[in-house]
């Protein structure tokens, strides 16, 4: 059964015109003249699935209503923001809060219908994602029980716990955990090449698997979006580094402290062109500098719907010489030298856990998100080079 549409606008003529158009298309609608009434309407009607809401209204703004409903709604709700006063900041905020679309007044009937149809499809697809998430939660609980039973084997239990958390983040946009395991293997190889002890190298192997754990906090409508991200969406995508640090940093465990540093700084660059803090040189923690080159290598080696996988030799050449997608001055020169010396070992690590080739097309776009945060800085949707964003 299709969910109801709540139309929220303080201008009655606009509100009634929108409702009339939607009813002609066969949709069931309810209305609210302000933000407070909108919150009450959703609280009293669990069948409301889409909220079409004006941003600027007396009392609660549309953005405040979205934030309130996100906090209290039991079921997933899709939001379409409408306004005659739109701007970049409002667009970013609406996307951050999870809005599915942003329509400027005056908008056409076709634009309105298209936005509604897209939301209906998204709500339908979300049911399968919810089921997958519930399955994952059950799997995590099962593994937690198993880890407790194996508490005597501290190292083994710790590895499994870290990997479970990392896979929880990857599971939202990738069917396997091979990427995170490869990143850990690469990091251990480079750490040993730098002269680290076996114990320290083993620690970075475990910690590096959590480099993208912050993707847990990125809205589905951005993380799952096919094709190239908009500038506003890139701003939000980049927050995964900050979110990941916040998730992991409270732990006093030594490995988790390394993981927090990696999650926060693995998109920083030696030349100062990275994010989120534009650190440069040795101001970037060395564990993050190691993971950065591992992440880029794996992005180049991995297939995407919009580009084929590159062979090992080509990927190494790009990292050493640059080609517009990446430049050698983005990497610590000492680590780059070890990378060149140990490149064959990285190729072996990739061969042990390869990705399956992916076919370009909308039906496979969800498979490209295992490295969305890395590829956003390297490739556009057509495979062309992007500046680091």
C-alpha positions in Angstrom: 0.0 0.0 0.0 1.3 3.4 -0.9 2.1 5.8 2.0 0.2 9.1 2.5 1.7 12.4 1.5 1.7 15.3 4.1 1.8 18.7 2.4 3.1 21.4 4.7 2.9 25.1 3.6 1.7 28.2 5.4 0.2 29.5 2.1 -3.2 27.9 1.7 -3.5 28.4 -2.1 -0.2 26.7 -2.7 -1.0 23.9 -0.3 -4.4 23.2 -1.9 -3.0 23.4 -5.5 -0.3 20.8 -4.7 -2.8 18.5 -2.9 -5.3 18.8 -5.9 -2.5 17.8 -8.3 -1.4 14.9 -6.2 -4.9 13.6 -5.7 -5.4 13.6 -9.5 -2.4 11.4 -9.7 -4.0 9.0 -7.3 -2.0 9.9 -4.1 -3.7 10.1 -0.7 -2.8 13.5 1.0 -3.1 15.2 4.3 -2.2 18.8 5.0 -0.7 21.1 7.7 -0.4 24.9 7.7 2.7 25.1 10.0 5.5 23.1 11.5 3.7 22.2 14.8 0.7 20.8 13.0 3.0 18.8 10.8 4.7 17.1 13.7 1.3 16.3 15.3 0.0 15.0 12.0 2.9 12.5 11.6 2.6 11.5 15.3 -1.0 10.7 14.8 -0.9 9.0 11.4 1.7 6.2 10.9 0.7 5.9 7.2 2.4 9.2 6.3 5.5 8.3 4.3 6.4 11.5 2.4 6.5 15.0 3.8 6.4 17.8 1.2 7.4 20.8 3.2 8.2 24.5 2.8 11.4 25.7 4.4 10.4 29.2 5.7 7.2 29.3 7.7 6.0 31.1 10.8 7.1 29.3 13.9 9.0 26.1 13.2 11.0 26.2 9.9 10.8 23.3 7.5 14.4 22.2 8.5 13.4 22.2 12.2 10.4 20.0 11.4 12.6 17.6 9.5 15.0 17.4 12.4 12.1 16.8 14.9 10.5 14.1 12.8 13.8 12.3 12.2 14.2 12.1 16.0 10.7 10.7 16.8 9.3 9.0 13.7 9.0 5.2 14.1 9.0 4.4 10.4 11.2 5.8 7.6 9.9 9.1 6.1 11.0 10.8 2.9 11.2 14.6 2.8 10.9 16.9 -0.2 11.9 20.5 0.6 10.1 23.3 -1.3 11.0 26.9 -1.1 11.1 30.2 -2.9 14.2 31.3 -0.9 16.6 28.5 -1.6 20.3 28.8 -1.2 23.4 26.6 -0.9 23.5 26.6 2.9 19.8 25.5 3.1 20.4 22.8 0.4 23.4 21.4 2.4 21.4 21.4 5.6 18.4 19.8 4.0 20.6 17.0 2.5 22.4 16.6 5.8 19.0 16.0 7.5 18.2 13.4 4.9 15.9 15.3 2.4 15.4 13.4 -0.8 14.8 16.4 -3.1 14.9 20.2 -3.1 12.3 22.0 -5.3 12.3 25.7 -6.0 9.0 27.6 -6.3 7.5 27.8 -8.8 7.9 24.2 -9.8 6.1 22.3 -12.5 3.7 19.4 -12.1 6.2 17.2 -13.8 8.9 18.1 -11.3 6.5 17.5 -8.4 5.4 14.1 -9.8 8.9 13.1 -10.5 10.1 13.9 -7.0 7.1 12.0 -5.4 7.6 9.0 -7.6 11.3 8.9 -6.7 10.5 9.0 -3.0 7.9 6.2 -3.3 10.5 4.1 -5.0 13.0 4.9 -2.3 10.6 4.0 0.4 10.0 0.7 -1.3 13.7 0.0 -1.6 14.3 1.0 1.9 12.3 -1.9 3.2 14.9 -4.3 1.8 17.7 -2.2 3.3 15.9 -2.3 6.7 15.7 -6.1 6.5 19.3 -6.3 5.6 20.2 -4.0 8.5 18.2 -6.1 10.9 19.9 -9.2 9.6 23.3 -7.5 10.2 22.3 -6.5 13.7 21.3 -10.1 14.5 24.7 -11.3 13.0 26.6 -8.7 15.1 24.7 -9.9 18.3 25.5 -13.5 17.4 29.2 -12.7 16.9 29.2 -10.7 20.2 28.0 -13.8 22.0 30.7 -15.9 20.3 33.4 -13.4 21.2 32.4 -13.4 24.8 32.7 -17.2 24.8 36.3 -16.8 23.4 37.3 -14.1 25.8 40.4 -16.1 26.8 41.8 -15.7 23.3 42.2 -11.9 23.6 43.9 -11.2 20.2 41.5 -13.4 18.3 38.4 -11.9 19.9 39.8 -8.3 19.3 40.4 -8.9 15.6 36.9 -10.2 15.2 35.3 -7.4 17.1 37.1 -4.7 15.0 36.3 -6.5 11.8 32.6 -6.8 12.7 32.5 -3.0 13.3 34.2 -2.3 10.1 31.9 -4.6 8.1 28.9 -2.9 9.7 30.0 0.3 8.0 30.8 -1.4 4.7 27.6 -3.4 4.7 25.5 -0.2 4.0 27.1 0.1 0.5 29.0 -3.1 -0.3 28.2 -6.8 -0.2 31.6 -8.0 1.1 34.3 -7.0 3.5 37.2 -7.7 1.1 38.1 -4.0 0.8 38.7 -3.4 4.5 40.7 -6.6 4.8 42.9 -5.7 1.9 43.5 -2.2 3.4 44.6 -3.9 6.7 47.0 -6.3 4.8 48.5 -3.5 2.8 49.1 -1.3 5.9 50.9 -4.2 7.7 53.2 -4.7 4.7 54.2 -1.1 4.5 54.6 -0.8 8.3 57.0 -3.7 8.3 58.8 -2.1 5.3 59.3 1.0 7.4 60.9 -1.0 10.2 58.0 -1.3 12.5 57.9 -4.3 14.9 55.6 -7.2 14.1 53.4 -6.3 17.0 53.0 -2.6 15.8 52.4 -3.8 12.2 49.8 -6.2 13.4 48.1 -3.4 15.3 47.9 -1.1 12.3 46.5 -4.0 10.2 43.6 -4.3 12.7 43.2 -0.5 13.1 43.2 0.3 9.4 40.1 -1.8 8.8 38.1 0.9 10.5 39.3 3.7 8.3 35.8 4.3 6.8 33.7 3.4 9.8 32.3 6.9 9.7 30.2 6.0 6.7 27.7 4.7 9.2 26.8 8.3 9.8 26.4 9.4 6.2 22.7 9.6 5.0 21.6 6.8 2.7 20.4 9.2 0.0 24.0 10.4 -0.4 25.9 7.1 0.3 23.6 5.2 -2.1 23.4 7.8 -4.8 24.3 6.5 -8.3 26.7 8.6 -10.2 28.6 11.8 -9.2 28.0 13.6 -6.0 27.0 17.3 -6.0 29.2 19.8 -4.2 26.7 19.9 -1.3 26.7 16.1 -1.0 30.5 16.0 -1.1 30.5 18.4 1.9 28.4 15.8 3.8 30.3 12.8 2.5 33.6 14.3 3.8 32.2 14.3 7.3 32.7 10.6 7.5 36.2 11.3 8.7 35.0 13.3 11.6 32.2 10.9 12.4 34.6 7.9 12.3 36.9 9.7 14.8 34.0 10.4 17.1 32.9 6.7 17.0 36.3 5.2 17.8 38.1 7.8 19.9 36.3 7.3 23.2 38.0 3.9 23.6 41.2 3.7 25.7 42.4 0.6 23.8 45.7 1.1 22.0 44.5 -0.3 18.7 41.3 1.8 18.8 43.4 5.0 19.4 45.3 4.2 16.2 42.0 3.5 14.4 40.6 6.8 15.5 43.7 8.6 14.1 43.4 6.7 10.8 39.6 7.4 10.5 40.2 11.1 11.1 43.2 11.7 8.9 43.3 9.1 6.1 42.1 11.7 3.5 44.8 14.2 4.6 47.6 14.7 2.0 51.4 15.3 2.5 51.1 18.4 0.3 48.3 19.9 2.5 45.5 19.4 -0.1 43.4 16.9 1.8 40.7 17.0 4.4 39.1 17.5 7.0 41.9 19.8 8.5 44.2 20.3 5.6 47.2 18.9 7.5 50.5 18.5 5.7 53.8 16.7 6.1 54.5 15.1 9.5 51.6 16.8 11.1 49.6 13.9 9.7 49.9 10.9 11.9 52.1 8.2 10.3 49.4 5.5 10.6 47.1 7.7 8.5 49.9 8.4 6.0 50.3 4.7 5.5 46.6 4.1 5.2 46.2 6.9 2.6 48.4 5.3 0.0 46.8 1.9 0.7 43.4 3.4 0.1 44.4 5.0 -3.2 46.0 1.8 -4.4 42.9 -0.2 -3.7 40.7 2.4 -5.3 42.7 2.2 -8.5 42.8 -1.7 -8.5 39.1 -2.1 -7.8 36.4 -2.2 -10.5 33.6 0.4 -10.5 30.4 0.6 -12.6 32.0 3.7 -14.3 35.5 2.4 -14.7 37.3 -0.9 -15.1 39.8 -2.2 -12.5 43.4 -1.2 -13.3 46.1 -3.8 -13.3 48.8 -3.7 -10.6 51.6 -2.2 -12.7 49.4 0.6 -14.0 48.1 1.4 -10.5 51.7 1.6 -9.1 52.8 3.8 -12.0 49.9 6.3 -11.4 50.8 6.5 -7.7 54.5 7.0 -8.4 54.2 9.4 -11.3 50.6 10.8 -11.1 48.1 11.1 -14.0 45.7 13.8 -13.0 43.7 11.6 -10.7 46.4 11.6 -8.0 49.9 13.1 -7.6 53.0 11.7 -5.9 53.4 14.8 -3.7 50.1 13.7 -1.9 52.1 10.9 -0.2 54.9 10.8 2.4 58.1 10.3 0.3 59.5 7.7 2.7 56.3 5.7 2.6 56.1 6.1 -1.2 59.6 4.6 -1.5 58.6 1.6 0.7 55.4 1.3 -1.4 57.5 1.0 -4.5 59.8 -1.5 -2.9 57.0 -3.7 -1.5 54.6 -3.3 -4.4 54.7 -7.0 -5.4 53.6 -7.9 -1.9 50.6 -5.6 -2.2 49.7 -7.3 -5.5 49.8 -10.6 -3.8 47.5 -9.3 -1.0 45.0 -8.1 -3.6 45.1 -11.4 -5.4 44.1 -13.2 -2.2 41.0 -11.1 -1.8 40.0 -9.8 -5.2 36.8 -7.9 -6.1 34.4 -9.4 -8.6 34.1 -7.4 -11.8 31.1 -5.1 -11.8 29.0 -4.2 -14.8 28.1 -0.6 -15.4 24.5 0.2 -15.0 21.9 1.5 -12.5 21.2 -1.9 -11.2 24.8 -2.3 -10.0 25.4 1.3 -8.8 25.1 0.2 -5.1 28.2 -2.0 -5.6 30.4 1.1 -6.2 30.0 2.5 -2.7 32.7 0.4 -0.9 35.1 3.2 -1.8 32.7 6.2 -2.4 34.7 8.4 -0.1 38.0 7.6 -1.9 36.6 7.7 -5.4 34.9 11.1 -4.8 38.4 12.5 -4.7 39.7 10.6 -7.7 37.1 9.9 -10.3 33.9 11.5 -11.5 30.9 9.4 -12.7 32.4 9.1 -16.1 35.8 8.0 -15.0 37.5 11.3 -15.6 39.9 12.9 -13.1 38.5 15.1 -10.4 40.4 17.5 -8.2 40.5 16.4 -4.6 37.3 17.6 -3.0 
